[in-house]
Amino acid sequence: MVVGQRSWSTQTVAGSDVVPGILLLRYRRHSGGEEQATKATKATAGATSGTSAAVKRRRQLERGQMTRPASMAFEMSNKNKELMNDIFTNCKLKNGFGPSVQATAAATSPTKRPLSPDHPNPALPITETPSPAMNRMGWALRTLLVADNSSCLKDRKVSGKLIRKCAPGTELVDWLVNLSPIVHTRAQAAGMWQALLEEGVLAHVNKEQPFKDKCFLYRFRLDEEGGTAAAGVPQADDLGAANEHIREALSALFQRGPDATLRMILRKPSHERTSEELELVFEELVHIAALSHLSTSIKRELSSIFVFEAHAQAGTILFNQGDEGRSWYILLKGSVDVVIHGKGTVATLKTGDDFGKLALINDAPRAATIVLKENNCHLLRVDKEHFNRILRDVEANTLRLQEHGKDVLVLERVAKQRGQHSAFKYTVMSGTPAKMLEHLLETRLGQSVGGLDPFLDDFLLTHIVFMPVVQLVDELANYFHCDAHEDAQTAEDREYIINFKKRVIQFMQKWVMAVRHAAFEEPSVCDFIEDLAAEVEADPDLNEETSIVHNVLTQMARYQEDRNQNAGQKWKLPPNGQPICLFSGNATPSKTVIRPDDDIIFRVYCADHTYCTLRFPMHTTAELIKACAADKLQLNRGPEDLVLVEVKSNGERSVFKDNDVSIPTGLSLNGRLFVSVKDHLDALTQLQEQECPTEGVDIDLEILSTKELAYHITLFEWDLFWAVHEYELLYHTFGRHHFGKITANLDVFLRRFNEVQYWIVTELVSTPSLSKRVGLVRKFIKLAAYCKEYQNLNAFFAVVMGLSNMAVSRLQQTWEKIPSKFRKIFQEFEALIDPSRNHRAYRVFVGKLQPPLIPFMPLLLKDMTFAHEGNKTSLDGLVNFEKMHMMAQTMRTIRFCRSRSLGLEPPSPKSEGEVRTYISSFRVIDNQRVLTAMSQKVEPTRKL
Ligand SMILES: Nc1ncnc2c1ncn2[C@@H]1O[C@@H]2COP(=O)(O)O[C@H]2[C@H]1O
């Protein structure tokens, strides 16, 4: 047997040792690999002979040399059995019985259509040899016919050639109707003769016609040239035995007639099927479960294009994994094994099951090899062109793939993007991590034209939720070394293996493309890439892949270089609420990413407001910080009695879990970190300084150009946004403890949003002069307009939300003095940030923008939380991939926003230096109570 054969012909595995033959390709990752690999190697010889046997069989089939019967389970409904009678009666009336010339012409013309799976010839048998029952029945009928003095079985001359013991169909029908009272109609008798014909007991003299109640000539196989039992008149004993057998077994033949006729119709080309025949097929399709979801009109269309296929031998391979998909199948009788490289048989499909539509709908290679498990399997087949025309877009919504009786992959029909030749395809809804990876490698790589396959992209962005990096790399390594246990490989095996290796390399390339440097953070990934590169170098068959691997290696080297250069960066969380900054004093982060092993310096207070200063890597857990702080502050309590807690400027407390990471960056603007005895949590009070403005540059805002402010705010925030990795959204959503990975860059970006928002409020409520406040409100509305123009929607939201803050919106005297033109603009801005209908106004607006842009990050986080909390991660033991898809969509938004670099036209510089310093650290009060009190102070509530 040849694994990975790319031809349409069916192959047979020699003997019953089917599975080892299929398991020729075995992957290291599966247990017992070595033992299996040995078996596989042993099976190779048998498999090869199986192929030649299959080829031989196919040639025989094509030459029409194969004969003989098998049993049939495509039981026809009673209603159809009656219908069948009518059809034959009608046919007879319409066609009449032609002159014997008709028989002569037909008998002498050459065979028109050879037998092949594409064109099964209804005049030929469907079994290699007749079943013993049909053989005996044939013998009995022939014995009686030969003994009959007025027998229709005669030697006849057709076109000068003598044909021994043949009879016209009409006379055979007459004889059978007269023979037994159970045969009432000519149609029944014709069906019985067809049942004998399809097992090769009877044949048309030229093997051109199925059995017809017409003048075509038929004869028994025993009388064909070379037949041995043809001679002589039957003895009395034989006659007795034949009569006895007929009495006992004729009703069995009678039962088979209608099904044989139906199969005969299904083996005819569409255009030869009469409307009565199509009606008959349609009536049968109604009983097939795999078609139950289809409409009547589609079933009618299918009646004319279904093709019947019969396969005599168990072990025949219908198609191979990796082959191009050409047909869809329904199993009418028998069973097939679904075999996957490296896994062996993963499922057995039975009568009524269907298979093979996955490759057709997704235009992907076959996901599994299909091997007949039994002799004499019967299938209905729909070829790709018809499938695409009739079924592709109306296929069942859900497709479930099982392995060992359990669902492993659930696919659902979804609309494709416009412009593609069909409107639908199957997409993954849920699956086991390993099966989803296999599905990706087998069917989604190696053929993609253009961009990233959406399923692959979703997988790459979210796999850390269900398949940790270490496990993914392990699986990839096993796939890449799938030939590790192979001794003997045929050219086709080798081709398959090489293609598979190429797909692993492509996967690696797309992985790096999708998640960039995050792919290199795990040392096992770097080791794997280095191994891969070495193997690709050494394998001439992978020559074309070297450039891809070099590219990945270059990116990895760049990442490592950058990491080494910036190793041991130190960050500082200033005690006075200023933004987190590099300890070097460089206030502008300028595209500096915060890394897990960077240090951060911060304070931890205790209940009496004494504090210690700590320096820890970003990824340090709350537990360790708690223990160290307790030690430094001499709390003398065990870790189980203590908690690490944030006290916000309004006194609110929020306790960290022991395994939370990114603690200092996760604090709110004016929040402080405390270590406290658990039972004394309620006694914690905020520091007085938390209610005061944070330290910032004191400058008269009026003198700064608004456009310049907006410009530098945008540049500053672009750098912060740039440093946020898509993964941080996942880490944030699942909680600081879930992955043990830091969210520091996202934390800093979110702090900035709050900083801008509270800066607006703080500035306004701390400006006592009404005219100055009016000037400031106008300036901030203009600032929002510039931020919007620069597509910095994060700052736009922050400014507008600041202006809408209760402490600002209540400044009636101020707002009254704002020109109506400004008020109108502000109303429009408020409408844009209106959260109703899930922020519809903003979503519509942002949907029309082109990158680069800075999105309103809190909304993206809300979407992530919504997807997370509204959907389980695991459904019936399978990964809920729909949830992963929802999350990946949001993560992709970030990628889209940054897909072009920021190239804003700088405004004419007026006070660039001052603006840059000013915007990097605002003076902020984030306590709403304090802000409202200040607002009251500058504009006391008017008494009515
Ligand atoms: N666990 C399975 N994995 C892959 N294919 C399967 C599985 N179970 C059934 N199949 C069927 O096997 C078919 C192989 O060809 P297709 O990929 O076209 O469609 C596949 C499915 O219809």
The ligand as a MOL file (V3000), in Angstrom:
LIG
                    3D

  0  0  0     0  0            999 V3000
M  V30 BEGIN CTAB
M  V30 COUNTS 22 25 0 0 0
M  V30 BEGIN ATOM
M  V30 1 N -11.6940 11.9970 13.4660 0
M  V30 2 C -11.6990 12.3120 12.1570 0
M  V30 3 N -10.6920 13.0680 11.6450 0
M  V30 4 C -10.6830 13.3960 10.3350 0
M  V30 5 N -11.6470 13.0150 9.4600 0
M  V30 6 C -12.6760 12.2770 9.9130 0
M  V30 7 C -12.7510 11.8970 11.2840 0
M  V30 8 N -13.8950 11.1820 11.4550 0
M  V30 9 C -14.4970 11.1330 10.2490 0
M  V30 10 N -13.7700 11.7750 9.3210 0
M  V30 11 C -14.1450 11.8860 7.9100 0
M  V30 12 O -13.0310 11.4300 7.1400 0
M  V30 13 C -13.0020 12.2500 5.9920 0
M  V30 14 C -11.7140 12.3050 5.2280 0
M  V30 15 O -11.9150 13.1690 4.1270 0
M  V30 16 P -12.3750 14.6690 4.4040 0
M  V30 17 O -11.2850 15.4020 5.0560 0
M  V30 18 O -12.9740 15.2420 3.1870 0
M  V30 19 O -13.5780 14.4930 5.4850 0
M  V30 20 C -13.2860 13.6430 6.5610 0
M  V30 21 C -14.4270 13.3260 7.4900 0
M  V30 22 O -15.6420 13.3380 6.7820 0
M  V30 END ATOM
M  V30 BEGIN BOND
M  V30 1 1 1 2
M  V30 2 1 2 3
M  V30 3 2 2 7
M  V30 4 2 3 4
M  V30 5 1 4 5
M  V30 6 2 5 6
M  V30 7 1 6 7
M  V30 8 1 6 10
M  V30 9 1 7 8
M  V30 10 2 8 9
M  V30 11 1 9 10
M  V30 12 1 10 11
M  V30 13 1 11 12
M  V30 14 1 11 21
M  V30 15 1 12 13
M  V30 16 1 13 14
M  V30 17 1 13 20
M  V30 18 1 14 15
M  V30 19 1 15 16
M  V30 20 2 16 17
M  V30 21 1 16 18
M  V30 22 1 16 19
M  V30 23 1 19 20
M  V30 24 1 20 21
M  V30 25 1 21 22
M  V30 END BOND
M  V30 END CTAB
M  END
